[in-house]
Amino acid sequence: MRCEKCGNDYPSHYYFKAESVCRECFDKMTPEEQAEAKKPPKIQSMTTTAFTIDGYRVVRSLGVVRGITVRSRSVFGTIGASLQTLVGGNISLFSELCEETRAEAFEMMVRHALDIGANAVIGVRYDATEIMQGVTEVLCYGTAAVVEPVDG
């Protein structure tokens, strides 16, 4: 990949959230610029848990793509969540952590698909495994595909 800011080549952005800039340039950006650089690619509208997309046909299957992230709970988050369990109901601290983790794994999968030339991902699934107490791996995977609209 080539950084849009400095012009230097850098490895695939598969493990990094910004699609168009290297880590060094990303770290020098303002928070607003970082937010813009982290916006997900447009392929997200072409992802599905089904194995077809209505109105499109699969021209080529490019294989499995995945995004993997490993997260742990912070001590403060665990204490806050423990206090929420006393009251009952939704434990929002854990819900937010889970949502952020799934979103990160999904974005990594989408970027992996873009890296290999896909314009869609079909058969999207999630899997989670507790690696050790308080540390969880979340995997998002699917089949990268090249699709085109069906005529008529």
KEFIFI-392525 format. One line per 5 residues: number of its first residue (from 0); their letters; for each residue x, y, z of N, C-alpha, C, O. Coordinates in pm, 1 decimal, always signed. Example, Ala and Ser with C-alpha at 12.3 -4.5 7.8 and 13.67 -1.06 7.14 Angstrom:
2
0 = AS = +1319.0 -569.0 +780.0 +1230.0 -450.0 +780.0 +1320.0 -330.0 +780.0 +1423.6 -331.9 +846.5; +1285.0 -225.0 +708.0 +1367.0 -106.0 +714.0 +1290.0 +3.0 +787.0 +1340.9 +113.8 +803.9
//
This chain:
152
0 = MRCEK = +85.2 -117.8 +0.0 +0.0 +0.0 +0.0 +89.8 +124.2 +0.0 +205.0 +120.2 +43.3; +33.4 +234.2 -49.9 +107.1 +359.8 -51.6 +29.8 +462.4 +31.5 -89.6 +483.8 +10.7; +99.8 +524.7 +125.1 +39.5 +623.9 +213.8 +3.4 +749.1 +134.4 +84.7 +800.5 +57.7; -119.8 +797.7 +153.6 -164.8 +918.8 +83.5 -98.9 +1044.6 +137.7 -93.9 +1146.2 +68.4; -48.3 +1039.6 +260.3 +13.4 +1159.1 +320.7 +160.8 +1171.3 +283.7 +203.6 +1274.0 +231.1
5 = CGNDY = +239.6 +1065.0 +311.7 +385.0 +1073.9 +292.7 +433.2 +1007.6 +164.1 +546.5 +1030.5 +121.8; +348.7 +925.4 +101.1 +386.0 +859.4 -23.0 +469.9 +734.2 -6.3 +505.1 +669.7 -105.1; +502.8 +698.4 +118.5 +583.4 +578.3 +142.0 +497.8 +452.7 +131.8 +378.2 +454.0 +160.9; +561.9 +344.5 +89.8 +494.1 +215.4 +88.7 +488.1 +161.2 +230.7 +580.1 +181.2 +309.9; +379.3 +92.7 +261.7 +365.2 +28.4 +392.0 +290.7 -102.2 +374.0 +220.5 -120.1 +274.5
10 = PSHYY = +304.8 -194.7 +469.4 +238.3 -324.7 +454.3 +87.0 -309.2 +449.6 +32.2 -204.0 +482.5; +21.8 -415.4 +408.4 -124.0 -417.2 +400.7 -184.8 -362.6 +528.4 -133.6 -386.3 +637.8; -294.5 -289.3 +514.0 -362.0 -230.3 +629.6 -453.5 -330.1 +699.7 -536.2 -290.2 +781.6; -440.4 -456.9 +669.6 -528.9 -558.4 +726.5 -536.7 -548.9 +878.9 -644.2 -568.1 +935.8; -426.4 -520.1 +945.2 -427.4 -513.8 +1091.2 -435.7 -371.2 +1143.1 -407.9 -346.3 +1260.4
15 = FKAES = -473.3 -278.0 +1057.9 -478.8 -138.4 +1098.0 -609.6 -78.0 +1051.7 -661.1 -115.6 +946.4; -664.2 +14.5 +1127.9 -797.8 +68.0 +1100.6 -803.3 +169.5 +987.2 -908.1 +183.3 +924.2; -695.3 +240.7 +958.8 -699.2 +343.4 +855.5 -659.2 +283.5 +721.6 -555.8 +217.5 +710.5; -740.6 +306.6 +621.4 -720.3 +242.5 +491.6 -616.2 +311.8 +405.6 -548.9 +245.5 +326.7; -600.7 +442.2 +418.2 -522.0 +514.4 +318.5 -392.1 +575.9 +369.8 -318.2 +636.6 +292.2
20 = VCREC = -363.1 +561.5 +498.3 -240.4 +620.8 +552.4 -165.8 +520.0 +639.9 -224.4 +427.6 +696.3; -34.2 +541.3 +649.1 +47.9 +453.2 +732.6 +28.6 +489.9 +880.9 -28.3 +594.3 +912.9; +76.3 +403.8 +969.1 +60.7 +427.2 +1113.0 +126.7 +557.5 +1157.8 +70.9 +629.7 +1240.5; +244.9 +588.1 +1104.0 +316.5 +708.6 +1146.3 +236.5 +834.8 +1111.7 +223.7 +924.8 +1194.8; +183.7 +841.3 +991.2 +104.3 +958.2 +951.4 -27.1 +963.2 +1029.2 -73.1 +1071.2 +1066.0
25 = FDKMT = -87.4 +847.5 +1054.4 -211.9 +842.4 +1130.8 -190.4 +901.0 +1270.6 -274.0 +976.7 +1319.9; -78.6 +865.9 +1334.0 -50.0 +914.4 +1469.3 -30.5 +1065.8 +1474.2 -50.4 +1126.8 +1579.2; +7.9 +1127.0 +1362.9 +30.5 +1271.0 +1357.3 -97.1 +1350.0 +1323.8 -97.1 +1472.9 +1330.3; -205.0 +1280.1 +1288.3 -329.8 +1346.7 +1248.8 -404.7 +1400.8 +1369.6 -385.8 +1354.6 +1482.1; -490.2 +1499.6 +1344.5 -579.4 +1549.1 +1448.7 -687.2 +1442.6 +1473.0 -707.6 +1355.3 +1388.6
30 = PEEQA = -755.8 +1448.9 +1586.6 -863.3 +1351.7 +1610.9 -970.1 +1350.9 +1501.6 -1024.4 +1245.2 +1469.4; -1000.9 +1466.9 +1444.5 -1100.2 +1474.5 +1338.0 -1050.6 +1402.6 +1212.2 -1126.2 +1330.1 +1147.5; -922.6 +1423.5 +1178.4 -864.2 +1357.0 +1061.7 -857.3 +1205.6 +1083.3 -880.2 +1127.9 +990.6; -825.8 +1164.6 +1205.7 -821.6 +1021.7 +1236.0 -959.0 +958.1 +1220.1 -971.3 +847.9 +1166.7; -1062.5 +1028.1 +1266.6 -1198.8 +975.9 +1253.2 -1235.2 +958.7 +1106.9 -1297.4 +859.1 +1069.9
35 = EAKKP = -1197.4 +1053.9 +1023.5 -1225.6 +1045.1 +879.8 -1148.0 +929.3 +816.7 -1201.7 +857.2 +732.5; -1022.7 +911.3 +856.6 -939.3 +803.4 +801.4 -989.6 +666.0 +842.3 -966.8 +567.8 +771.7; -1058.7 +658.5 +957.0 -1106.9 +530.1 +1007.0 -1244.9 +492.1 +954.3 -1295.0 +384.2 +985.9; -1307.1 +578.6 +874.7 -1440.0 +546.4 +823.1 -1434.1 +414.5 +745.8 -1341.3 +391.6 +668.2; -1532.3 +329.1 +766.9 -1529.4 +198.2 +699.7 -1548.1 +210.4 +549.7 -1613.4 +303.2 +502.0
40 = PKIQS = -1491.3 +117.5 +475.8 -1507.3 +119.6 +331.1 -1651.7 +94.9 +288.5 -1731.3 +41.1 +365.5; -1685.1 +133.9 +167.0 -1822.1 +124.4 +117.8 -1868.8 -18.7 +93.5 -1988.4 -40.2 +73.6; -1780.8 -115.6 +94.2 -1818.3 -254.6 +69.2 -1914.6 -306.1 +176.4 -1980.1 -407.9 +154.5; -1925.0 -239.7 +290.3 -2009.9 -289.6 +398.1 -2154.1 -308.0 +355.8 -2223.4 -393.8 +410.4; -2200.7 -230.6 +261.0 -2338.4 -248.9 +214.7 -2352.2 -374.8 +129.4 -2463.5 -416.4 +97.3
45 = MTTTA = -2241.8 -434.0 +93.5 -2242.5 -556.4 +12.8 -2193.2 -674.7 +95.8 -2118.0 -758.6 +46.4; -2235.1 -681.2 +220.3 -2205.2 -795.7 +304.7 -2336.8 -857.3 +349.5 -2436.1 -787.3 +369.7; -2336.2 -989.3 +364.7 -2459.2 -1057.0 +404.3 -2426.8 -1190.3 +470.3 -2323.4 -1251.6 +443.8; -2517.3 -1233.2 +556.5 -2503.4 -1366.0 +615.9 -2554.0 -1472.8 +520.6 -2525.6 -1591.1 +539.1; -2628.7 -1432.2 +418.9 -2677.7 -1526.0 +317.7 -2564.2 -1556.6 +219.7 -2457.0 -1496.4 +226.8
50 = FTIDG = -2588.5 -1649.4 +129.5 -2486.8 -1683.9 +31.1 -2518.5 -1626.5 -106.2 -2455.3 -1661.8 -205.8; -2616.9 -1537.9 -110.2 -2650.2 -1463.8 -231.4 -2685.7 -1321.6 -191.5 -2719.1 -1294.7 -76.2; -2678.1 -1231.8 -287.0 -2722.2 -1093.3 -267.2 -2826.9 -1066.9 -374.1 -2798.4 -1077.5 -493.3; -2947.5 -1032.6 -332.1 -3056.7 -1008.5 -426.8 -3015.2 -906.0 -531.3 -2961.9 -799.8 -499.3; -3040.8 -940.4 -656.6 -3009.3 -849.8 -766.0 -2866.7 -859.9 -816.2 -2829.4 -787.8 -908.7
55 = YRVVR = -2785.9 -947.4 -757.6 -2646.8 -964.5 -797.3 -2616.1 -1111.9 -816.6 -2680.9 -1198.5 -757.9; -2517.4 -1138.8 -899.0 -2470.4 -1276.7 -911.0 -2321.2 -1279.6 -879.2 -2247.9 -1184.6 -906.6; -2279.0 -1389.9 -821.4 -2138.0 -1407.4 -786.9 -2063.3 -1445.4 -914.7 -2091.7 -1547.8 -976.9; -1968.9 -1362.1 -951.9 -1888.0 -1385.5 -1070.8 -1766.2 -1469.9 -1034.7 -1724.1 -1556.9 -1110.9; -1710.5 -1442.4 -916.3 -1590.4 -1514.9 -873.2 -1584.4 -1518.2 -722.2 -1607.8 -1416.9 -656.2
60 = SLGVV = -1553.6 -1632.3 -668.3 -1531.9 -1647.2 -524.6 -1382.3 -1637.4 -499.0 -1303.0 -1705.0 -564.3; -1344.1 -1553.3 -404.0 -1201.8 -1529.5 -377.6 -1151.3 -1599.4 -251.4 -1033.8 -1587.2 -216.7; -1237.8 -1671.4 -183.9 -1195.8 -1746.2 -65.2 -1235.7 -1678.6 +64.6 -1301.9 -1574.9 +66.1; -1193.5 -1740.7 +172.6 -1229.3 -1694.9 +307.2 -1151.0 -1569.2 +343.6 -1030.6 -1560.0 +319.8; -1222.0 -1472.9 +401.9 -1158.7 -1354.0 +459.5 -1198.8 -1347.4 +605.2 -1305.1 -1396.6 +643.3
65 = RGITV = -1113.7 -1286.3 +687.4 -1143.7 -1282.4 +829.4 -1086.3 -1158.5 +894.5 -994.0 -1094.3 +844.5; -1145.4 -1128.3 +1007.8 -1095.4 -1023.5 +1095.3 -1094.3 -1080.4 +1235.1 -1194.1 -1135.8 +1281.1; -982.8 -1067.3 +1302.2 -967.8 -1123.2 +1436.1 -923.1 -1013.1 +1530.6 -830.8 -937.7 +1499.7; -987.7 -1004.0 +1644.4 -945.0 -911.0 +1747.4 -952.6 -981.2 +1882.0 -1040.2 -1064.6 +1905.0; -861.4 -947.1 +1969.3 -857.7 -1005.1 +2103.7 -869.7 -889.9 +2202.2 -794.1 -793.0 +2195.7
70 = RSRSV = -964.5 -901.3 +2292.5 -990.9 -793.8 +2388.7 -992.7 -847.7 +2530.1 -1023.3 -964.6 +2553.9; -959.6 -760.8 +2622.9 -973.8 -794.0 +2764.2 -1051.7 -683.2 +2832.2 -1056.5 -569.7 +2784.7; -1111.7 -717.6 +2942.6 -1183.8 -616.5 +3021.0 -1082.0 -542.7 +3107.1 -986.9 -602.9 +3157.0; -1102.1 -413.0 +3124.4 -1015.8 -337.7 +3214.9 -1064.8 -359.4 +3358.1 -1179.1 -399.3 +3380.7; -978.2 -333.1 +3452.0 -1015.0 -345.6 +3592.5 -1131.5 -252.7 +3625.2 -1224.4 -291.2 +3696.1
75 = FGTIG = -1125.9 -129.8 +3572.9 -1231.3 -32.9 +3601.1 -1363.3 -75.8 +3537.6 -1469.8 -62.0 +3597.9; -1355.1 -128.5 +3414.4 -1475.9 -176.3 +3348.1 -1538.5 -292.8 +3420.7 -1660.8 -303.0 +3430.1; -1453.9 -381.2 +3472.2 -1503.7 -497.2 +3546.3 -1571.1 -454.0 +3675.8 -1675.5 -507.8 +3712.7; -1511.8 -356.8 +3745.1 -1571.5 -306.0 +3869.2 -1704.9 -238.7 +3838.9 -1804.2 -262.3 +3907.7; -1706.6 -154.1 +3734.5 -1830.7 -86.2 +3696.5 -1938.8 -184.0 +3657.3 -2054.9 -167.3 +3694.8
80 = ASLQT = -1901.3 -287.4 +3581.2 -1999.0 -387.9 +3539.8 -2048.2 -467.5 +3660.3 -2165.7 -503.7 +3666.8; -1959.8 -494.9 +3755.1 -2000.0 -566.3 +3876.5 -2104.1 -487.2 +3953.7 -2198.7 -544.5 +4007.8; -2087.0 -356.0 +3959.1 -2184.7 -271.2 +4027.0 -2317.9 -273.0 +3952.2 -2424.1 -269.9 +4014.4; -2312.8 -278.1 +3818.8 -2436.3 -283.5 +3740.8 -2511.2 -414.7 +3763.6 -2634.1 -417.5 +3755.6; -2439.2 -523.3 +3791.8 -2507.4 -651.2 +3815.0 -2589.5 -647.4 +3943.5 -2685.2 -723.4 +3958.0
85 = LVGGN = -2553.1 -560.3 +4036.1 -2630.1 -548.9 +4160.8 -2770.1 -496.0 +4134.2 -2866.1 -534.0 +4201.2; -2780.4 -408.7 +4036.5 -2909.0 -348.5 +4002.1 -2988.3 -440.1 +3908.6 -3111.4 -441.4 +3911.6; -2917.5 -515.8 +3826.3 -2983.1 -603.6 +3729.4 -3003.8 -534.4 +3597.5 -2977.9 -414.8 +3584.7; -3049.9 -607.8 +3500.0 -3075.8 -551.6 +3367.8 -2954.0 -558.3 +3278.2 -2860.7 -634.8 +3302.5; -2956.8 -476.3 +3173.4 -2848.7 -472.8 +3075.4 -2720.4 -420.1 +3139.0 -2721.9 -316.6 +3205.6
90 = ISLFS = -2611.2 -490.0 +3119.0 -2481.7 -444.4 +3169.1 -2416.4 -367.2 +3054.7 -2343.6 -424.1 +2973.4; -2443.1 -238.7 +3049.9 -2407.2 -156.3 +2934.7 -2256.8 -151.6 +2909.1 -2215.5 -142.9 +2793.5; -2174.2 -157.0 +3012.9 -2029.2 -153.4 +2991.8 -1983.5 -272.9 +2909.5 -1900.4 -258.0 +2819.8; -2036.4 -390.4 +2938.8 -1999.5 -509.9 +2862.5 -2064.2 -508.6 +2724.6 -2003.1 -552.8 +2627.3; -2186.7 -458.5 +2715.2 -2254.4 -450.5 +2585.0 -2174.8 -362.5 +2489.0 -2156.3 -398.0 +2372.6
95 = ELCEE = -2128.0 -248.1 +2537.9 -2048.8 -157.1 +2455.6 -1917.5 -221.8 +2413.8 -1876.6 -209.2 +2298.4; -1850.6 -291.3 +2506.3 -1725.8 -358.8 +2474.9 -1748.1 -465.3 +2367.8 -1669.2 -476.4 +2274.0; -1854.5 -542.9 +2381.2 -1885.2 -646.8 +2283.1 -1914.2 -586.3 +2146.4 -1866.7 -636.8 +2044.7; -1991.1 -479.6 +2143.3 -2025.0 -416.4 +2016.0 -1901.4 -359.7 +1948.0 -1884.5 -376.3 +1827.2; -1814.6 -293.0 +2023.4 -1691.6 -237.7 +1966.6 -1602.2 -348.5 +1912.2 -1542.3 -334.2 +1805.6
100 = TRAEA = -1593.6 -458.7 +1985.8 -1509.2 -570.5 +1944.6 -1561.2 -633.7 +1816.8 -1483.5 -661.5 +1725.5; -1690.1 -656.6 +1809.0 -1748.7 -714.9 +1687.2 -1731.3 -620.9 +1568.2 -1699.5 -665.4 +1458.0; -1752.1 -491.8 +1590.3 -1736.9 -394.0 +1481.9 -1592.9 -391.6 +1431.3 -1569.6 -382.6 +1310.7; -1496.8 -399.5 +1522.5 -1356.4 -399.8 +1482.5 -1323.3 -524.5 +1400.3 -1256.6 -514.3 +1297.3; -1368.3 -640.4 +1443.7 -1343.3 -764.7 +1369.7 -1410.0 -758.0 +1231.7 -1352.1 -802.5 +1132.6
105 = FEMMV = -1531.3 -702.5 +1225.2 -1603.0 -689.1 +1098.0 -1526.2 -599.2 +1001.8 -1509.4 -633.4 +884.7; -1479.4 -484.3 +1050.7 -1404.9 -392.1 +965.7 -1276.8 -455.2 +914.1 -1239.5 -434.9 +798.6; -1208.4 -532.4 +999.9 -1087.1 -601.6 +955.9 -1119.1 -701.2 +844.3 -1044.4 -712.5 +747.1; -1230.4 -773.1 +858.7 -1270.5 -868.6 +755.9 -1297.5 -796.5 +624.0 -1254.3 -841.9 +518.0; -1369.0 -684.2 +630.9 -1401.7 -607.9 +509.8 -1274.1 -557.7 +443.1 -1261.2 -565.1 +320.9
110 = RHALD = -1181.5 -507.7 +520.6 -1055.0 -458.6 +464.1 -974.8 -573.3 +401.3 -911.7 -555.5 +297.1; -977.7 -689.8 +464.3 -911.7 -807.1 +408.2 -973.5 -840.2 +271.9 -901.8 -871.1 +176.8; -1106.7 -833.6 +263.0 -1175.3 -860.2 +136.6 -1133.5 -759.0 +29.7 -1108.6 -796.9 -84.8; -1125.8 -632.6 +65.7 -1082.7 -530.1 -29.1 -940.0 -555.2 -76.2 -908.5 -535.3 -193.5; -853.9 -598.7 +15.3 -714.0 -626.0 -19.2 -701.4 -729.4 -129.9 -609.7 -721.8 -211.6
115 = IGANA = -792.1 -825.4 -133.3 -780.3 -931.3 -233.5 -871.2 -907.9 -354.4 -884.1 -995.6 -439.7; -934.2 -790.1 -362.3 -1008.7 -752.0 -481.1 -1157.6 -780.2 -478.6 -1221.5 -776.6 -583.7; -1214.7 -807.9 -363.9 -1358.1 -836.9 -354.7 -1439.7 -708.1 -353.4 -1390.7 -602.3 -313.8; -1564.6 -718.9 -397.2 -1657.8 -607.7 -381.1 -1778.9 -650.2 -298.6 -1875.8 -575.4 -286.2; -1772.6 -772.0 -241.6 -1878.8 -821.9 -154.5 -1822.1 -932.6 -65.4 -1721.3 -995.7 -97.2
120 = VIGVR = -1890.4 -953.6 +46.9 -1858.1 -1066.4 +134.8 -1989.6 -1136.1 +166.0 -2083.5 -1073.9 +215.6; -1996.0 -1264.6 +136.9 -2117.1 -1342.0 +160.6 -2090.9 -1446.3 +268.7 -1976.3 -1482.9 +294.6; -2197.7 -1493.2 +331.2 -2185.2 -1595.0 +434.7 -2111.7 -1545.2 +558.0 -2034.5 -1620.1 +617.9; -2134.1 -1421.0 +596.8 -2063.6 -1361.0 +710.5 -2107.7 -1427.5 +840.8 -2226.7 -1448.9 +863.9; -2010.9 -1459.4 +924.6 -2036.5 -1522.2 +1054.7 -1942.5 -1462.5 +1159.3 -1839.1 -1404.2 +1126.9
125 = YDATE = -1981.5 -1478.9 +1285.2 -1897.9 -1440.5 +1399.2 -1871.6 -1563.1 +1484.8 -1952.4 -1655.8 +1489.1; -1758.8 -1562.5 +1552.1 -1726.0 -1666.1 +1649.2 -1647.9 -1598.5 +1760.0 -1572.3 -1504.6 +1735.1; -1665.8 -1645.6 +1881.5 -1592.2 -1589.1 +1995.2 -1541.1 -1702.9 +2082.2 -1609.8 -1803.0 +2102.5; -1420.1 -1686.4 +2132.9 -1357.8 -1785.6 +2219.5 -1289.3 -1714.4 +2334.3 -1216.8 -1617.0 +2314.0; -1312.5 -1763.3 +2454.8 -1241.1 -1708.2 +2569.4 -1105.0 -1774.8 +2575.5 -1095.3 -1895.5 +2598.1
130 = IMQGV = -1000.0 -1696.8 +2555.3 -863.2 -1749.4 +2552.8 -814.7 -1776.3 +2694.8 -752.8 -1879.0 +2722.4; -843.3 -1683.8 +2782.7 -816.4 -1698.6 +2925.5 -918.5 -1612.8 +2997.4 -991.1 -1536.5 +2933.7; -925.2 -1624.0 +3128.4 -1027.1 -1550.0 +3200.4 -1014.7 -1400.3 +3172.9 -911.2 -1338.7 +3198.3; -1122.5 -1344.0 +3120.7 -1126.5 -1200.6 +3092.5 -1068.8 -1160.7 +2958.4 -1069.0 -1042.3 +2924.9; -1018.6 -1257.4 +2879.3 -961.1 -1227.5 +2747.8 -1035.6 -1309.0 +2642.6 -1039.1 -1431.9 +2648.5
135 = TEVLC = -1094.8 -1239.2 +2546.8 -1178.0 -1304.7 +2446.2 -1131.2 -1269.6 +2306.0 -1098.3 -1154.8 +2275.9; -1129.3 -1371.4 +2221.3 -1100.1 -1353.5 +2079.9 -1233.8 -1349.3 +2006.4 -1320.5 -1433.5 +2029.7; -1250.3 -1251.1 +1917.7 -1369.2 -1244.7 +1833.1 -1322.6 -1253.4 +1688.8 -1234.1 -1179.6 +1645.5; -1383.6 -1344.7 +1615.8 -1350.5 -1369.3 +1476.7 -1473.0 -1339.9 +1391.6 -1582.7 -1386.8 +1421.7; -1454.6 -1263.6 +1287.1 -1559.4 -1239.9 +1188.8 -1505.4 -1292.0 +1056.9 -1395.2 -1255.6 +1015.9
140 = YGTAA = -1582.9 -1377.8 +989.7 -1533.0 -1437.4 +866.8 -1645.8 -1453.6 +765.4 -1763.8 -1454.1 +800.2; -1606.7 -1466.6 +641.4 -1701.9 -1486.8 +533.8 -1627.5 -1519.9 +406.0 -1505.8 -1538.6 +407.1; -1700.1 -1526.9 +296.7 -1640.8 -1556.8 +166.4 -1634.9 -1429.7 +84.6 -1737.3 -1367.8 +56.0; -1514.1 -1391.5 +47.2 -1494.9 -1274.5 -38.5 -1539.8 -1311.1 -179.6 -1511.0 -1420.5 -228.3; -1609.4 -1220.2 -244.1 -1660.5 -1247.4 -378.4 -1658.0 -1122.8 -464.0 -1659.2 -1010.0 -414.8
145 = VVEPV = -1654.5 -1146.9 -592.6 -1675.1 -1040.7 -690.4 -1816.0 -1063.2 -743.0 -1847.0 -1169.9 -796.0; -1901.7 -961.7 -728.1 -2039.7 -973.0 -773.3 -2068.8 -865.7 -877.7 -2002.7 -762.0 -883.7; -2169.6 -894.1 -959.5 -2213.7 -795.0 -1057.1 -2365.2 -798.6 -1063.0 -2426.1 -902.3 -1036.8; -2426.9 -685.2 -1097.5 -2572.7 -682.1 -1104.1 -2626.1 -778.1 -1209.0 -2565.5 -798.0 -1314.3; -2740.8 -837.1 -1178.1 -2809.2 -924.7 -1272.7 -2888.5 -835.5 -1367.6 -2964.4 -749.8 -1322.5
150 = DG = -2872.1 -854.2 -1497.2 -2944.1 -771.7 -1595.7 -3089.3 -814.8 -1606.9 -3121.3 -933.4 -1598.9; -3176.3 -717.3 -1625.3 -3315.2 -745.2 -1656.2 -3397.0 -781.7 -1540.7 -3516.5 -807.5 -1555.4
//
